[in-house]
Amino acid sequence: MPDLKRRLEGVRATIDSAERAHHRAPGSVVLVAASKAQPASAIRALAALGVRDFGENYVQEALAKQAELADLALRWHFIGRIQSNKTRDIARHFHWVHSVDRVKIAQRLADQRPAELPPLNICLEVNLDREHSKGGFAPAELADAAFTVAALGRLRLRGLMAIPAPREGFAAQRRIYATLREFFERLRAAGLDLDTLSMGMSGDIEAAVAEGATMVRVGTALFGPRPAR
Ligand SMILES: *Cc1c(COP(=O)(O)O)cnc(C)c1O
């Protein structure tokens, strides 16, 4: 897969140079490959090139791929919209959930996380653009939700995630991610032990790293255009 290798090198170079340019520690940004609609073979090929973290949006699709890739030690991140009737599978089969957007969903994940597994790592999704069509906590409800979720057993609240509407230009991209970083810093100042900012996609990796992203979720820039589902 020469294309995959070339694209991975490009994405890694983008992350590395953004870390250097914006005074981030080398290696402080984790690349999560957003592998929705990609076949298990593409994930296997990226794993062979050193990628360990994969983000999936659809539970059934993810479980099928996980079964095919069970021989690999991968970290699975759920990054899609969460329906209540899917929380049991998510609680059992993922290491991270980035897209928790209701306290009720967090409570279900906490209740359903198997006792023999380590706590499930959680990010709360924030609806930065106040788009009604999108999930995420409104900024005004975020702090209460964060303290409630942080107190739930079987979960470890790690930080915040956002999927802002695409913006043209570095300055505008930075500005929206700066608002997520401010929410994150405020929660930390209020006493929550958070270490994760999940922000940045193919088109705005540098802006996200500049504003403190610790995880970027990258699909198209790694895999090329997504196949139709
Ligand atoms: C698909 C997806 C991504 C990756 O998007 P690209 O623009 O293809 O890099 C990141 N985050 C979430 C939540 C996604 O669904």
The ligand as a Tripos MOL2 file, in Angstrom:
@<TRIPOS>MOLECULE
LIG
   15    15     1     0     0
SMALL
NO_CHARGES

@<TRIPOS>ATOM
      1 C1        -14.7890   11.0890   10.0010 C.3       1 LIG1
      2 C2        -14.4290   11.7950   11.2470 C.ar      1 LIG1
      3 C3        -13.1890   12.4070   11.3950 C.ar      1 LIG1
      4 C4        -12.1470   12.4620   10.3040 C.3       1 LIG1
      5 O1        -12.5560   13.3490    9.3150 O.3       1 LIG1
      6 P1        -11.5860   13.6820    8.0690 P.3       1 LIG1
      7 O2        -12.0380   15.0190    7.6340 O.co2     1 LIG1
      8 O3        -11.8510   12.6100    7.0650 O.co2     1 LIG1
      9 O4        -10.2080   13.6720    8.5680 O.co2     1 LIG1
     10 C5        -12.8960   12.9830   12.6240 C.ar      1 LIG1
     11 N1        -13.7840   12.9910   13.6300 N.ar      1 LIG1
     12 C6        -14.9950   12.4180   13.5320 C.ar      1 LIG1
     13 C7        -15.9220   12.4650   14.6780 C.3       1 LIG1
     14 C8        -15.3590   11.8140   12.3290 C.ar      1 LIG1
     15 O5        -16.5830   11.2820   12.2180 O.3       1 LIG1
@<TRIPOS>BOND
     1     1     2 1
     2     2     3 ar
     3     2    14 ar
     4     3     4 1
     5     3    10 ar
     6     4     5 1
     7     5     6 1
     8     6     7 2
     9     6     8 1
    10     6     9 1
    11    10    11 ar
    12    11    12 ar
    13    12    13 1
    14    12    14 ar
    15    14    15 1
@<TRIPOS>SUBSTRUCTURE
     1 LIG1         1 GROUP 0 **** ****
